[in-house]
Amino acid sequence: MLGMIKVFGRLGSVIALILLVVALLKQLIALVGFLLMAVKIAIVVIFVAVLVLILLSIFRDRARRKRDFTEV
């Protein structure tokens, strides 16, 4: 009887350890997915910001050229 309890105790601890590893891997996969999504969003935001800066510089240059043309 005592030997059977030891066997079930060890088996239970192995199963608990396996389930703990599976749960931790699920959390790790979710964290990596979240970080990848955050990086993708950051890349898109930086790309949009660069486009806006380019457009602003184009419009500023046009306005400066127009002002220089009217002064001459």
CNS distance restraints for C-alpha pairs under 8 A (distance, minus, plus):
assign (resid   1 and name CA) (resid   5 and name CA) 6.46 0.50 0.50
assign (resid   2 and name CA) (resid   6 and name CA) 6.42 0.50 0.50
assign (resid   3 and name CA) (resid   7 and name CA) 6.27 0.50 0.50
assign (resid   4 and name CA) (resid   8 and name CA) 6.20 0.50 0.50
assign (resid   5 and name CA) (resid   9 and name CA) 5.93 0.50 0.50
assign (resid   6 and name CA) (resid  10 and name CA) 6.14 0.50 0.50
assign (resid   7 and name CA) (resid  11 and name CA) 6.05 0.50 0.50
assign (resid   8 and name CA) (resid  12 and name CA) 5.85 0.50 0.50
assign (resid   9 and name CA) (resid  13 and name CA) 6.21 0.50 0.50
assign (resid  10 and name CA) (resid  14 and name CA) 6.22 0.50 0.50
assign (resid  11 and name CA) (resid  15 and name CA) 6.19 0.50 0.50
assign (resid  12 and name CA) (resid  16 and name CA) 6.02 0.50 0.50
assign (resid  13 and name CA) (resid  17 and name CA) 6.05 0.50 0.50
assign (resid  14 and name CA) (resid  18 and name CA) 6.20 0.50 0.50
assign (resid  15 and name CA) (resid  19 and name CA) 6.16 0.50 0.50
assign (resid  16 and name CA) (resid  20 and name CA) 6.08 0.50 0.50
assign (resid  17 and name CA) (resid  21 and name CA) 6.23 0.50 0.50
assign (resid  18 and name CA) (resid  22 and name CA) 6.24 0.50 0.50
assign (resid  19 and name CA) (resid  23 and name CA) 6.14 0.50 0.50
assign (resid  20 and name CA) (resid  24 and name CA) 6.14 0.50 0.50
assign (resid  21 and name CA) (resid  25 and name CA) 6.09 0.50 0.50
assign (resid  22 and name CA) (resid  26 and name CA) 6.23 0.50 0.50
assign (resid  23 and name CA) (resid  27 and name CA) 6.39 0.50 0.50
assign (resid  24 and name CA) (resid  28 and name CA) 6.13 0.50 0.50
assign (resid  25 and name CA) (resid  29 and name CA) 6.07 0.50 0.50
assign (resid  26 and name CA) (resid  30 and name CA) 6.21 0.50 0.50
assign (resid  27 and name CA) (resid  31 and name CA) 6.12 0.50 0.50
assign (resid  28 and name CA) (resid  32 and name CA) 6.16 0.50 0.50
assign (resid  29 and name CA) (resid  33 and name CA) 6.12 0.50 0.50
assign (resid  30 and name CA) (resid  34 and name CA) 6.17 0.50 0.50
assign (resid  31 and name CA) (resid  35 and name CA) 6.16 0.50 0.50
assign (resid  32 and name CA) (resid  36 and name CA) 6.10 0.50 0.50
assign (resid  33 and name CA) (resid  37 and name CA) 6.20 0.50 0.50
assign (resid  34 and name CA) (resid  38 and name CA) 6.18 0.50 0.50
assign (resid  35 and name CA) (resid  39 and name CA) 6.19 0.50 0.50
assign (resid  36 and name CA) (resid  40 and name CA) 6.21 0.50 0.50
assign (resid  37 and name CA) (resid  41 and name CA) 6.19 0.50 0.50
assign (resid  38 and name CA) (resid  42 and name CA) 6.12 0.50 0.50
assign (resid  39 and name CA) (resid  43 and name CA) 6.17 0.50 0.50
assign (resid  40 and name CA) (resid  44 and name CA) 6.33 0.50 0.50
assign (resid  41 and name CA) (resid  45 and name CA) 6.15 0.50 0.50
assign (resid  42 and name CA) (resid  46 and name CA) 6.08 0.50 0.50
assign (resid  43 and name CA) (resid  47 and name CA) 6.11 0.50 0.50
assign (resid  44 and name CA) (resid  48 and name CA) 6.19 0.50 0.50
assign (resid  45 and name CA) (resid  49 and name CA) 6.13 0.50 0.50
assign (resid  46 and name CA) (resid  50 and name CA) 6.18 0.50 0.50
assign (resid  47 and name CA) (resid  51 and name CA) 6.29 0.50 0.50
assign (resid  48 and name CA) (resid  52 and name CA) 6.17 0.50 0.50
assign (resid  49 and name CA) (resid  53 and name CA) 6.17 0.50 0.50
assign (resid  50 and name CA) (resid  54 and name CA) 6.17 0.50 0.50
assign (resid  51 and name CA) (resid  55 and name CA) 6.21 0.50 0.50
assign (resid  52 and name CA) (resid  56 and name CA) 6.09 0.50 0.50
assign (resid  53 and name CA) (resid  57 and name CA) 6.16 0.50 0.50
assign (resid  54 and name CA) (resid  58 and name CA) 6.24 0.50 0.50
assign (resid  55 and name CA) (resid  59 and name CA) 6.23 0.50 0.50
assign (resid  56 and name CA) (resid  60 and name CA) 6.00 0.50 0.50
assign (resid  57 and name CA) (resid  61 and name CA) 6.03 0.50 0.50
assign (resid  58 and name CA) (resid  62 and name CA) 6.22 0.50 0.50
assign (resid  59 and name CA) (resid  63 and name CA) 6.14 0.50 0.50
assign (resid  60 and name CA) (resid  64 and name CA) 6.13 0.50 0.50
assign (resid  61 and name CA) (resid  65 and name CA) 6.09 0.50 0.50
assign (resid  62 and name CA) (resid  66 and name CA) 6.05 0.50 0.50
assign (resid  63 and name CA) (resid  67 and name CA) 6.09 0.50 0.50
assign (resid  64 and name CA) (resid  68 and name CA) 6.08 0.50 0.50
assign (resid  65 and name CA) (resid  69 and name CA) 6.02 0.50 0.50
assign (resid  66 and name CA) (resid  70 and name CA) 6.27 0.50 0.50
assign (resid  67 and name CA) (resid  71 and name CA) 6.26 0.50 0.50
assign (resid  68 and name CA) (resid  72 and name CA) 6.46 0.50 0.50
